[in-house]
Amino acid sequence: MTDGDRSGERPPLPLREGVGGRVPGGTGAAPSPQPPPARGGGVARPVVHSEFSALLPGITSALSFSAADILGKVVFNDGMDVLSFITTRGVLTVLFFLFWLRHAPPVRRHTTRERLISIGVGLMFAANVFGLLLAIQLLPLSIAILTYFIYPLLTGLAGAVTGIDRVGWRGLLSALAAFVGLAMMLGARLGDVELLGVISALAAAVIRVVSLLITRASLHGTDSRLNTWYSLVPSAMVFVLASVVTQTWSAPQSALGWAAFAGMSITSTISVLAIFISITRIGPFRTALVMNLEPLVSTLGSIVLLGEVLTPVQAAGGTLMLVALCAFQLRR
């Protein structure tokens, strides 16, 4: 939604990753597989594509989320409002997860406490999704996504304050550089930026931070699919109720809009599947690092496909922010 997140499908990514497994009955880390012997008795060089294969699900998820960002902007431009959009997609996502959990049940069910916490996270998730999509509707896509992606930095800093994570001087410098990049990006054309959109993106980022910290502290070791399920159901109910009460339903006005909505639903679903596979293969930390492709590809896609324009100062600020974000996560 939860990292299975903005679209409602990103599963939350833990703040830190326990790298490596343990050998059953042993005391050390699980040994790495040895490369097969080469012809002639030598040792074969590691196959390069094996590493790429491990990273492929994370790359697929990031690219799919980027496609969903761009298609969502097309849907909004075609007349569908945020509430109608997230209500329809929320119901479809709930049905998808219901099918998935029925055919692949979790090994361990949630306790009552874990279920209630997940539901509470789901209510925050509803506000997170609405805030981000409102920002995408009001702002150029590149600015909306890059502003929202300040949340990994805020999560690390908040984790340091609460004792969940540790941030050294390199982390602080990286965070400072990222905030400078964000200021450059927003301040270059401040008069052309919708203030409500910026506030919505920042509010969504803060809500995301709180939900990640709660998930890390209270739902560690649980099935992330169940966490997502118990978060999706209440958020979808909130959106359906809001749509009924306000009598809000605005469909896309053209075949292009409907095609974008269908494509966005498909890419969001692919993103969910791919991010779960990625977390299983390479762990949550490396998955979060690979997901930094999303704001980069979304920004480039918005320029090429949507005709959005970034000034040189904004482009420099966005680049600085992405580099600082990667440096902040690599400090671990």
PyMOL commands that set and color helices and strands:
alter all, ss='L'
color gray80, all
select helices_A, chain A and resi 48-77+82-103+112-138+141-148+151-162+169-187+190-192+195-218+224-246+255-290+293-305+312-330
alter helices_A, ss='H'
color red, helices_A
deselect
rebuild
show_as cartoon
